[in-house]
């Protein structure tokens, strides 16, 4: 049996799986261009939990991708690629 990709106390697969999967795929797709993207850009495609999706993509069950982050130099916001 394959381990569940998403989990947690409030997670309900019938309600949440498709939404979380689609959000993760959209965040992954924007990061494929290897350009730096602000958290705001990622939220536009991945919803309010886009940064959680970035962290998920770093986890083994999502592919253990190497997603870099840096400060944008203007006010300390983070950028990702």
Phi and psi restraints in degrees (range 20) as a CNS / XPLOR table:
assign (resid 1 and name C) (resid 2 and name N)
       (resid 2 and name CA) (resid 2 and name C) 1.0 -78.2 20.0 2
assign (resid 2 and name N) (resid 2 and name CA)
       (resid 2 and name C) (resid 3 and name N) 1.0 139.2 20.0 2
assign (resid 2 and name C) (resid 3 and name N)
       (resid 3 and name CA) (resid 3 and name C) 1.0 -67.3 20.0 2
assign (resid 3 and name N) (resid 3 and name CA)
       (resid 3 and name C) (resid 4 and name N) 1.0 147.0 20.0 2
assign (resid 3 and name C) (resid 4 and name N)
       (resid 4 and name CA) (resid 4 and name C) 1.0 -67.3 20.0 2
assign (resid 4 and name N) (resid 4 and name CA)
       (resid 4 and name C) (resid 5 and name N) 1.0 134.3 20.0 2
assign (resid 4 and name C) (resid 5 and name N)
       (resid 5 and name CA) (resid 5 and name C) 1.0 -71.4 20.0 2
assign (resid 5 and name N) (resid 5 and name CA)
       (resid 5 and name C) (resid 6 and name N) 1.0 -40.5 20.0 2
assign (resid 5 and name C) (resid 6 and name N)
       (resid 6 and name CA) (resid 6 and name C) 1.0 -114.0 20.0 2
assign (resid 6 and name N) (resid 6 and name CA)
       (resid 6 and name C) (resid 7 and name N) 1.0 147.5 20.0 2
assign (resid 6 and name C) (resid 7 and name N)
       (resid 7 and name CA) (resid 7 and name C) 1.0 -160.5 20.0 2
assign (resid 7 and name N) (resid 7 and name CA)
       (resid 7 and name C) (resid 8 and name N) 1.0 171.3 20.0 2
assign (resid 7 and name C) (resid 8 and name N)
       (resid 8 and name CA) (resid 8 and name C) 1.0 142.7 20.0 2
assign (resid 8 and name N) (resid 8 and name CA)
       (resid 8 and name C) (resid 9 and name N) 1.0 166.0 20.0 2
assign (resid 8 and name C) (resid 9 and name N)
       (resid 9 and name CA) (resid 9 and name C) 1.0 -59.2 20.0 2
assign (resid 9 and name N) (resid 9 and name CA)
       (resid 9 and name C) (resid 10 and name N) 1.0 -39.5 20.0 2
assign (resid 9 and name C) (resid 10 and name N)
       (resid 10 and name CA) (resid 10 and name C) 1.0 -96.8 20.0 2
assign (resid 10 and name N) (resid 10 and name CA)
       (resid 10 and name C) (resid 11 and name N) 1.0 2.3 20.0 2
assign (resid 10 and name C) (resid 11 and name N)
       (resid 11 and name CA) (resid 11 and name C) 1.0 -74.5 20.0 2
assign (resid 11 and name N) (resid 11 and name CA)
       (resid 11 and name C) (resid 12 and name N) 1.0 127.3 20.0 2
assign (resid 11 and name C) (resid 12 and name N)
       (resid 12 and name CA) (resid 12 and name C) 1.0 -123.5 20.0 2
assign (resid 12 and name N) (resid 12 and name CA)
       (resid 12 and name C) (resid 13 and name N) 1.0 110.5 20.0 2
assign (resid 12 and name C) (resid 13 and name N)
       (resid 13 and name CA) (resid 13 and name C) 1.0 -55.4 20.0 2
assign (resid 13 and name N) (resid 13 and name CA)
       (resid 13 and name C) (resid 14 and name N) 1.0 -40.8 20.0 2
assign (resid 13 and name C) (resid 14 and name N)
       (resid 14 and name CA) (resid 14 and name C) 1.0 -66.0 20.0 2
assign (resid 14 and name N) (resid 14 and name CA)
       (resid 14 and name C) (resid 15 and name N) 1.0 -26.6 20.0 2
assign (resid 14 and name C) (resid 15 and name N)
       (resid 15 and name CA) (resid 15 and name C) 1.0 -98.0 20.0 2
assign (resid 15 and name N) (resid 15 and name CA)
       (resid 15 and name C) (resid 16 and name N) 1.0 -39.3 20.0 2
assign (resid 15 and name C) (resid 16 and name N)
       (resid 16 and name CA) (resid 16 and name C) 1.0 -100.8 20.0 2
assign (resid 16 and name N) (resid 16 and name CA)
       (resid 16 and name C) (resid 17 and name N) 1.0 -25.1 20.0 2
assign (resid 16 and name C) (resid 17 and name N)
       (resid 17 and name CA) (resid 17 and name C) 1.0 -58.0 20.0 2
assign (resid 17 and name N) (resid 17 and name CA)
       (resid 17 and name C) (resid 18 and name N) 1.0 -53.5 20.0 2
assign (resid 17 and name C) (resid 18 and name N)
       (resid 18 and name CA) (resid 18 and name C) 1.0 -60.6 20.0 2
assign (resid 18 and name N) (resid 18 and name CA)
       (resid 18 and name C) (resid 19 and name N) 1.0 -42.5 20.0 2
assign (resid 18 and name C) (resid 19 and name N)
       (resid 19 and name CA) (resid 19 and name C) 1.0 -62.9 20.0 2
assign (resid 19 and name N) (resid 19 and name CA)
       (resid 19 and name C) (resid 20 and name N) 1.0 -48.1 20.0 2
assign (resid 19 and name C) (resid 20 and name N)
       (resid 20 and name CA) (resid 20 and name C) 1.0 -66.1 20.0 2
assign (resid 20 and name N) (resid 20 and name CA)
       (resid 20 and name C) (resid 21 and name N) 1.0 -40.6 20.0 2
assign (resid 20 and name C) (resid 21 and name N)
       (resid 21 and name CA) (resid 21 and name C) 1.0 -62.2 20.0 2
assign (resid 21 and name N) (resid 21 and name CA)
       (resid 21 and name C) (resid 22 and name N) 1.0 -46.5 20.0 2
assign (resid 21 and name C) (resid 22 and name N)
       (resid 22 and name CA) (resid 22 and name C) 1.0 -65.0 20.0 2
assign (resid 22 and name N) (resid 22 and name CA)
       (resid 22 and name C) (resid 23 and name N) 1.0 -41.1 20.0 2
assign (resid 22 and name C) (resid 23 and name N)
       (resid 23 and name CA) (resid 23 and name C) 1.0 -61.8 20.0 2
assign (resid 23 and name N) (resid 23 and name CA)
       (resid 23 and name C) (resid 24 and name N) 1.0 -42.7 20.0 2
assign (resid 23 and name C) (resid 24 and name N)
       (resid 24 and name CA) (resid 24 and name C) 1.0 -63.6 20.0 2
assign (resid 24 and name N) (resid 24 and name CA)
       (resid 24 and name C) (resid 25 and name N) 1.0 -43.3 20.0 2
assign (resid 24 and name C) (resid 25 and name N)
       (resid 25 and name CA) (resid 25 and name C) 1.0 -63.8 20.0 2
assign (resid 25 and name N) (resid 25 and name CA)
       (resid 25 and name C) (resid 26 and name N) 1.0 -38.7 20.0 2
assign (resid 25 and name C) (resid 26 and name N)
       (resid 26 and name CA) (resid 26 and name C) 1.0 -67.6 20.0 2
assign (resid 26 and name N) (resid 26 and name CA)
       (resid 26 and name C) (resid 27 and name N) 1.0 -41.2 20.0 2
assign (resid 26 and name C) (resid 27 and name N)
       (resid 27 and name CA) (resid 27 and name C) 1.0 -63.9 20.0 2
assign (resid 27 and name N) (resid 27 and name CA)
       (resid 27 and name C) (resid 28 and name N) 1.0 -44.8 20.0 2
assign (resid 27 and name C) (resid 28 and name N)
       (resid 28 and name CA) (resid 28 and name C) 1.0 -58.9 20.0 2
assign (resid 28 and name N) (resid 28 and name CA)
       (resid 28 and name C) (resid 29 and name N) 1.0 -44.1 20.0 2
assign (resid 28 and name C) (resid 29 and name N)
       (resid 29 and name CA) (resid 29 and name C) 1.0 -61.4 20.0 2
assign (resid 29 and name N) (resid 29 and name CA)
       (resid 29 and name C) (resid 30 and name N) 1.0 -41.4 20.0 2
assign (resid 29 and name C) (resid 30 and name N)
       (resid 30 and name CA) (resid 30 and name C) 1.0 -70.1 20.0 2
assign (resid 30 and name N) (resid 30 and name CA)
       (resid 30 and name C) (resid 31 and name N) 1.0 -31.2 20.0 2
assign (resid 30 and name C) (resid 31 and name N)
       (resid 31 and name CA) (resid 31 and name C) 1.0 -76.8 20.0 2
assign (resid 31 and name N) (resid 31 and name CA)
       (resid 31 and name C) (resid 32 and name N) 1.0 -15.3 20.0 2
assign (resid 31 and name C) (resid 32 and name N)
       (resid 32 and name CA) (resid 32 and name C) 1.0 -62.8 20.0 2
assign (resid 32 and name N) (resid 32 and name CA)
       (resid 32 and name C) (resid 33 and name N) 1.0 -22.9 20.0 2
assign (resid 32 and name C) (resid 33 and name N)
       (resid 33 and name CA) (resid 33 and name C) 1.0 -75.1 20.0 2
assign (resid 33 and name N) (resid 33 and name CA)
       (resid 33 and name C) (resid 34 and name N) 1.0 -6.8 20.0 2
assign (resid 33 and name C) (resid 34 and name N)
       (resid 34 and name CA) (resid 34 and name C) 1.0 62.2 20.0 2
assign (resid 34 and name N) (resid 34 and name CA)
       (resid 34 and name C) (resid 35 and name N) 1.0 18.0 20.0 2
assign (resid 34 and name C) (resid 35 and name N)
       (resid 35 and name CA) (resid 35 and name C) 1.0 -93.8 20.0 2
assign (resid 35 and name N) (resid 35 and name CA)
       (resid 35 and name C) (resid 36 and name N) 1.0 160.7 20.0 2
assign (resid 35 and name C) (resid 36 and name N)
       (resid 36 and name CA) (resid 36 and name C) 1.0 -76.6 20.0 2
assign (resid 36 and name N) (resid 36 and name CA)
       (resid 36 and name C) (resid 37 and name N) 1.0 135.5 20.0 2
assign (resid 36 and name C) (resid 37 and name N)
       (resid 37 and name CA) (resid 37 and name C) 1.0 -129.6 20.0 2
assign (resid 37 and name N) (resid 37 and name CA)
       (resid 37 and name C) (resid 38 and name N) 1.0 135.5 20.0 2
assign (resid 37 and name C) (resid 38 and name N)
       (resid 38 and name CA) (resid 38 and name C) 1.0 -74.2 20.0 2
assign (resid 38 and name N) (resid 38 and name CA)
       (resid 38 and name C) (resid 39 and name N) 1.0 164.0 20.0 2
assign (resid 38 and name C) (resid 39 and name N)
       (resid 39 and name CA) (resid 39 and name C) 1.0 -60.9 20.0 2
assign (resid 39 and name N) (resid 39 and name CA)
       (resid 39 and name C) (resid 40 and name N) 1.0 -36.7 20.0 2
assign (resid 39 and name C) (resid 40 and name N)
       (resid 40 and name CA) (resid 40 and name C) 1.0 -62.6 20.0 2
assign (resid 40 and name N) (resid 40 and name CA)
       (resid 40 and name C) (resid 41 and name N) 1.0 -41.9 20.0 2
assign (resid 40 and name C) (resid 41 and name N)
       (resid 41 and name CA) (resid 41 and name C) 1.0 -61.1 20.0 2
assign (resid 41 and name N) (resid 41 and name CA)
       (resid 41 and name C) (resid 42 and name N) 1.0 -43.2 20.0 2
assign (resid 41 and name C) (resid 42 and name N)
       (resid 42 and name CA) (resid 42 and name C) 1.0 -66.4 20.0 2
assign (resid 42 and name N) (resid 42 and name CA)
       (resid 42 and name C) (resid 43 and name N) 1.0 -36.5 20.0 2
assign (resid 42 and name C) (resid 43 and name N)
       (resid 43 and name CA) (resid 43 and name C) 1.0 -64.9 20.0 2
assign (resid 43 and name N) (resid 43 and name CA)
       (resid 43 and name C) (resid 44 and name N) 1.0 -31.8 20.0 2
assign (resid 43 and name C) (resid 44 and name N)
       (resid 44 and name CA) (resid 44 and name C) 1.0 -61.9 20.0 2
assign (resid 44 and name N) (resid 44 and name CA)
       (resid 44 and name C) (resid 45 and name N) 1.0 -34.9 20.0 2
assign (resid 44 and name C) (resid 45 and name N)
       (resid 45 and name CA) (resid 45 and name C) 1.0 -98.9 20.0 2
assign (resid 45 and name N) (resid 45 and name CA)
       (resid 45 and name C) (resid 46 and name N) 1.0 -27.9 20.0 2
assign (resid 45 and name C) (resid 46 and name N)
       (resid 46 and name CA) (resid 46 and name C) 1.0 -110.8 20.0 2
assign (resid 46 and name N) (resid 46 and name CA)
       (resid 46 and name C) (resid 47 and name N) 1.0 4.6 20.0 2
assign (resid 46 and name C) (resid 47 and name N)
       (resid 47 and name CA) (resid 47 and name C) 1.0 80.3 20.0 2
assign (resid 47 and name N) (resid 47 and name CA)
       (resid 47 and name C) (resid 48 and name N) 1.0 -175.0 20.0 2
assign (resid 47 and name C) (resid 48 and name N)
       (resid 48 and name CA) (resid 48 and name C) 1.0 -64.7 20.0 2
assign (resid 48 and name N) (resid 48 and name CA)
       (resid 48 and name C) (resid 49 and name N) 1.0 -20.6 20.0 2
assign (resid 48 and name C) (resid 49 and name N)
       (resid 49 and name CA) (resid 49 and name C) 1.0 -102.4 20.0 2
assign (resid 49 and name N) (resid 49 and name CA)
       (resid 49 and name C) (resid 50 and name N) 1.0 26.0 20.0 2
assign (resid 49 and name C) (resid 50 and name N)
       (resid 50 and name CA) (resid 50 and name C) 1.0 -59.0 20.0 2
assign (resid 50 and name N) (resid 50 and name CA)
       (resid 50 and name C) (resid 51 and name N) 1.0 -37.7 20.0 2
assign (resid 50 and name C) (resid 51 and name N)
       (resid 51 and name CA) (resid 51 and name C) 1.0 -70.8 20.0 2
assign (resid 51 and name N) (resid 51 and name CA)
       (resid 51 and name C) (resid 52 and name N) 1.0 -28.7 20.0 2
assign (resid 51 and name C) (resid 52 and name N)
       (resid 52 and name CA) (resid 52 and name C) 1.0 -65.7 20.0 2
assign (resid 52 and name N) (resid 52 and name CA)
       (resid 52 and name C) (resid 53 and name N) 1.0 -37.0 20.0 2
assign (resid 52 and name C) (resid 53 and name N)
       (resid 53 and name CA) (resid 53 and name C) 1.0 -65.4 20.0 2
assign (resid 53 and name N) (resid 53 and name CA)
       (resid 53 and name C) (resid 54 and name N) 1.0 -35.9 20.0 2
assign (resid 53 and name C) (resid 54 and name N)
       (resid 54 and name CA) (resid 54 and name C) 1.0 -61.3 20.0 2
assign (resid 54 and name N) (resid 54 and name CA)
       (resid 54 and name C) (resid 55 and name N) 1.0 -47.4 20.0 2
assign (resid 54 and name C) (resid 55 and name N)
       (resid 55 and name CA) (resid 55 and name C) 1.0 -61.7 20.0 2
assign (resid 55 and name N) (resid 55 and name CA)
       (resid 55 and name C) (resid 56 and name N) 1.0 -38.9 20.0 2
assign (resid 55 and name C) (resid 56 and name N)
       (resid 56 and name CA) (resid 56 and name C) 1.0 -60.6 20.0 2
assign (resid 56 and name N) (resid 56 and name CA)
       (resid 56 and name C) (resid 57 and name N) 1.0 -42.5 20.0 2
assign (resid 56 and name C) (resid 57 and name N)
       (resid 57 and name CA) (resid 57 and name C) 1.0 -63.5 20.0 2
assign (resid 57 and name N) (resid 57 and name CA)
       (resid 57 and name C) (resid 58 and name N) 1.0 -19.8 20.0 2
assign (resid 57 and name C) (resid 58 and name N)
       (resid 58 and name CA) (resid 58 and name C) 1.0 -81.3 20.0 2
assign (resid 58 and name N) (resid 58 and name CA)
       (resid 58 and name C) (resid 59 and name N) 1.0 -15.7 20.0 2
assign (resid 58 and name C) (resid 59 and name N)
       (resid 59 and name CA) (resid 59 and name C) 1.0 -80.5 20.0 2
assign (resid 59 and name N) (resid 59 and name CA)
       (resid 59 and name C) (resid 60 and name N) 1.0 152.6 20.0 2
assign (resid 59 and name C) (resid 60 and name N)
       (resid 60 and name CA) (resid 60 and name C) 1.0 -54.3 20.0 2
assign (resid 60 and name N) (resid 60 and name CA)
       (resid 60 and name C) (resid 61 and name N) 1.0 -45.6 20.0 2
assign (resid 60 and name C) (resid 61 and name N)
       (resid 61 and name CA) (resid 61 and name C) 1.0 -67.1 20.0 2
assign (resid 61 and name N) (resid 61 and name CA)
       (resid 61 and name C) (resid 62 and name N) 1.0 -15.0 20.0 2
assign (resid 61 and name C) (resid 62 and name N)
       (resid 62 and name CA) (resid 62 and name C) 1.0 -108.4 20.0 2
assign (resid 62 and name N) (resid 62 and name CA)
       (resid 62 and name C) (resid 63 and name N) 1.0 3.8 20.0 2
assign (resid 62 and name C) (resid 63 and name N)
       (resid 63 and name CA) (resid 63 and name C) 1.0 117.7 20.0 2
assign (resid 63 and name N) (resid 63 and name CA)
       (resid 63 and name C) (resid 64 and name N) 1.0 -7.6 20.0 2
assign (resid 63 and name C) (resid 64 and name N)
       (resid 64 and name CA) (resid 64 and name C) 1.0 51.5 20.0 2
assign (resid 64 and name N) (resid 64 and name CA)
       (resid 64 and name C) (resid 65 and name N) 1.0 47.9 20.0 2
assign (resid 64 and name C) (resid 65 and name N)
       (resid 65 and name CA) (resid 65 and name C) 1.0 -73.2 20.0 2
assign (resid 65 and name N) (resid 65 and name CA)
       (resid 65 and name C) (resid 66 and name N) 1.0 147.1 20.0 2
assign (resid 65 and name C) (resid 66 and name N)
       (resid 66 and name CA) (resid 66 and name C) 1.0 -88.7 20.0 2
assign (resid 66 and name N) (resid 66 and name CA)
       (resid 66 and name C) (resid 67 and name N) 1.0 98.4 20.0 2
assign (resid 66 and name C) (resid 67 and name N)
       (resid 67 and name CA) (resid 67 and name C) 1.0 -107.8 20.0 2
assign (resid 67 and name N) (resid 67 and name CA)
       (resid 67 and name C) (resid 68 and name N) 1.0 115.7 20.0 2
assign (resid 67 and name C) (resid 68 and name N)
       (resid 68 and name CA) (resid 68 and name C) 1.0 -82.8 20.0 2
assign (resid 68 and name N) (resid 68 and name CA)
       (resid 68 and name C) (resid 69 and name N) 1.0 158.4 20.0 2
assign (resid 68 and name C) (resid 69 and name N)
       (resid 69 and name CA) (resid 69 and name C) 1.0 -140.5 20.0 2
assign (resid 69 and name N) (resid 69 and name CA)
       (resid 69 and name C) (resid 70 and name N) 1.0 153.6 20.0 2
assign (resid 69 and name C) (resid 70 and name N)
       (resid 70 and name CA) (resid 70 and name C) 1.0 -153.3 20.0 2
assign (resid 70 and name N) (resid 70 and name CA)
       (resid 70 and name C) (resid 71 and name N) 1.0 161.0 20.0 2
assign (resid 70 and name C) (resid 71 and name N)
       (resid 71 and name CA) (resid 71 and name C) 1.0 -79.3 20.0 2
assign (resid 71 and name N) (resid 71 and name CA)
       (resid 71 and name C) (resid 72 and name N) 1.0 143.4 20.0 2
assign (resid 71 and name C) (resid 72 and name N)
       (resid 72 and name CA) (resid 72 and name C) 1.0 -76.9 20.0 2
assign (resid 72 and name N) (resid 72 and name CA)
       (resid 72 and name C) (resid 73 and name N) 1.0 -9.7 20.0 2
assign (resid 72 and name C) (resid 73 and name N)
       (resid 73 and name CA) (resid 73 and name C) 1.0 87.2 20.0 2
assign (resid 73 and name N) (resid 73 and name CA)
       (resid 73 and name C) (resid 74 and name N) 1.0 -7.4 20.0 2
assign (resid 73 and name C) (resid 74 and name N)
       (resid 74 and name CA) (resid 74 and name C) 1.0 -127.7 20.0 2
assign (resid 74 and name N) (resid 74 and name CA)
       (resid 74 and name C) (resid 75 and name N) 1.0 80.9 20.0 2
assign (resid 74 and name C) (resid 75 and name N)
       (resid 75 and name CA) (resid 75 and name C) 1.0 97.8 20.0 2
assign (resid 75 and name N) (resid 75 and name CA)
       (resid 75 and name C) (resid 76 and name N) 1.0 2.6 20.0 2
assign (resid 75 and name C) (resid 76 and name N)
       (resid 76 and name CA) (resid 76 and name C) 1.0 79.7 20.0 2
assign (resid 76 and name N) (resid 76 and name CA)
       (resid 76 and name C) (resid 77 and name N) 1.0 16.2 20.0 2
assign (resid 76 and name C) (resid 77 and name N)
       (resid 77 and name CA) (resid 77 and name C) 1.0 -75.7 20.0 2
assign (resid 77 and name N) (resid 77 and name CA)
       (resid 77 and name C) (resid 78 and name N) 1.0 153.3 20.0 2
assign (resid 77 and name C) (resid 78 and name N)
       (resid 78 and name CA) (resid 78 and name C) 1.0 -92.6 20.0 2
assign (resid 78 and name N) (resid 78 and name CA)
       (resid 78 and name C) (resid 79 and name N) 1.0 148.0 20.0 2
assign (resid 78 and name C) (resid 79 and name N)
       (resid 79 and name CA) (resid 79 and name C) 1.0 -124.3 20.0 2
assign (resid 79 and name N) (resid 79 and name CA)
       (resid 79 and name C) (resid 80 and name N) 1.0 153.0 20.0 2
assign (resid 79 and name C) (resid 80 and name N)
       (resid 80 and name CA) (resid 80 and name C) 1.0 -131.7 20.0 2
assign (resid 80 and name N) (resid 80 and name CA)
       (resid 80 and name C) (resid 81 and name N) 1.0 147.4 20.0 2
